[in-house]
Amino acid sequence: MAKKGLKRYRFFVVLEFIFMFLNLYACKGFEFELLLSIKASINDPLESLSSWNSSLSFCKWNGVTCYGSSHVAKIELSGKNLSGKVSEKIFQLPYIQNIDLSSNQFVGEIPGNLLSCFSLRNLNLSNNNLTGPVPGGSLPLLETLDLSNNMLSGKIPEEIGSFSGLKVLDFGGNVLTGKIPKSITNMTRLEVLTLASNQLIGEIPGELGFMKSLKWIYLGYNNFSGGIPKEIGELTSLNHLDLVYNNLTGEIPSSLGNLTNLQYLFLYFNKFTGPIPRSIFNLKKLISLDLSDNFFSSEIPELVIQMQNLEVLHLFSNNFTGKIPNALTSLPHLQVLQLWSNKFSGEIPKDLGKYNNLTVLDLSSNNLTGKIPESLCSSGRLFKLILFSNSLEGEIPKSLSSCRTLQRVRLQDNRLSGEVSPEFTSLPSCLLS
């Protein structure tokens, strides 16, 4: 009796194995047919898909990666000069996790069945010619959604907040309109938010301050208005804040001084006013600060000395007054200093360039007096020196005449005296005016 039971058990085990095998075979056949349908819908002038045929297992096809050597998990066909429409078949692959069709010539709308592809983790359709709306729905496993640099239009759907697992959202470089939906703040795991270079309007929602995982915010080149929400100062993981080329107004909130991990702060070409908050100079990790083309005023405090990692400082085209702070001479990594078109007065700090790593210095169109410091080319890397339209006097320092890296020098409209050293004319590639 026991032997009969054992035989029956073995029979069912074998039968189950057979069913599993047949199911696996059928599934692989289904994926094979889907892939051939995808190929048939694509124009492939470089024959990047020539290996997509029955002579090879599809796991060995160009651009196809399999999971567990049996199911399609990844399709990566970036930069293959492919064209046509994105086939809806690609979102029917039952185990697909990663799709990268970026930098091709695909046209048309994103297939609606994308929202049924529940296994998908990463989707990159950037740098194509896709049109139509942004899909809105729920894909709980999706971590990266990159639709940048296409021609997508319409509003960002309110349903976008249902992509709750997203870490990277990039819709930059499209023609999207309307406001940022507040539902976007449901993406509590989001680290990168890029909506730059669209036609978005309205105020930047203060609710972004609830998205504590954010590290990069790119909202430049839109039509946002109002001020910077003070809640942005609660994003203590933020590394990069870019709000350039908008219609933002008001003063910089002092709460931005809490962003102690910030390395890049770009606010240029807006309508900001007032002084730079003193708290901003607490950002000791800051590498690049660009506040140019605004209406900022007041003096630059010596507190700038706290920004010891600063490499680029752009404050040009504002209404700053007072002296250029001596503290700038003590920033060892400073490479680019552009303060032109302000109302700075007094002398250029005498040690500027001595302890810096200057490559570009533009102090033109101010009210500067005194002599040009000898130290400006101490780094041996200065290639652009622009000091025109000031009230500088005295002779051009001989140290500049021997600065072999100089390529562009503009000193006109000052009160300089003496003759131009003949060494200047022998500098390679140097244009003097």
Steps between C-alpha positions, in 0.01 A plus 500: 500500500782735587668421169183596307483830688864572424447422132197732491703777666781459248249505217358835611848644553595402146169632369552833678849523357363437150238772543766744626721418205215542251400828663858627488531396136171667411602818683835512323320449169269791588798725575672390178196599294470832682864586430461422130190722491699780665775460241249509215368838621844667506702658221857383557741661249810389691372140524544502876225238521648263242561239772127496581418178315430133571862391456583621852330485836343842558706522818802543271346767279662842486352726767309222677587381851322208659409434860610156617602425138138442401285817500557846354589736784667786314493660156772759444508656153624852573655701216436249220336749258176304523174658387129429480257482788563346840325164470239417762635144481805602703279563802341155464823319585398335828832526685650818354667724760712746303428667165743750347410635154665839554678708237318363196238642262180349635180696433137488606346459841614281787281187491227503762566141602819622670284525811435125485870413506515432872846340497665815362766670716680736262372668182715733290343645184700824508640680195244387246215677318210371705180704514174494690435501873699367792346172621352507848427196711652258744805281449607414855843360408603781264811682628617700198281680246699703248295659221726803455578678174195400300195701390254385764222750565205569725495512877685274738219265606381506859533120498878538480500486879404134477854415388582478869821299457671742262853615579569685173241704309625687193254683274747773400519636146138456394209744448302418813262767630302573814609476860697242697230269641510486878458122479866485399580529869368145546829384350675488834790295361576744217864610484514679163227734372561651157230710334736753338449650154123477473221759513387441857338783695379585848685494828746236610299295751622522857401137538827408330647551845331176608706297250791437733685268260550768234861559399459679167233753396510637145212739425681752280387644165129512579257779592472446874407806705488594866782437743708206611294312760669510839416127532775424247738564790379176660656286224822436686616234251482744209816520290388703199235774478442651155219756454653707218317693225163539667301799629571440866490803730561605858797426722684173547352338811751471782391136543718407199790535741387168650594315179839403634554231233436739213780519243332685213262795534383655173244783515610716208273690262207559733373811679630443850565802721656588833832390649642150501387354835792458737388141558597415141864532598452200730495279190856379543471223238393740227704463181313731265280800585330689217267787591563705186243701302275592790442812710700409809648790694706584809857393572663158488600418859840366599309188609564371148829372645301208646444361148839334480391256226367768266629471143260722305341826619271685258338816636503711182215722379362595840510809723764394752688784666797553730844351470592164356557300821860413585371162614485393134879491496491215754287259298760248379283327239351812342541477122233724348407838649254713302373817669448722194216753461450585866584804712810375678744772602843528659808303404533146374627291795879510471547126555225387262635205304792443736334221694225419249500283191362766267430424134233765427475843664243755381452815711398729213238775511534592867645801683834347595803719565868452580751280324473159339651252750820317409359173635217432254687235301674335795318175424665481160159407355329836437378513140230768514546840669223757448529831688363760255274793596638576845727775632817294539829687478872443479689266272408150391693267733800330344383174654208498255736547209662169586172315563532242222147366543321827422276486194265793550581832671269804500620807690352791301303788652723538805766753600801282441831660413829395351566287196373153429787261561627337178478167681121526473514488122710184515258309721359206301133544402459813716248758378552836672256788495 
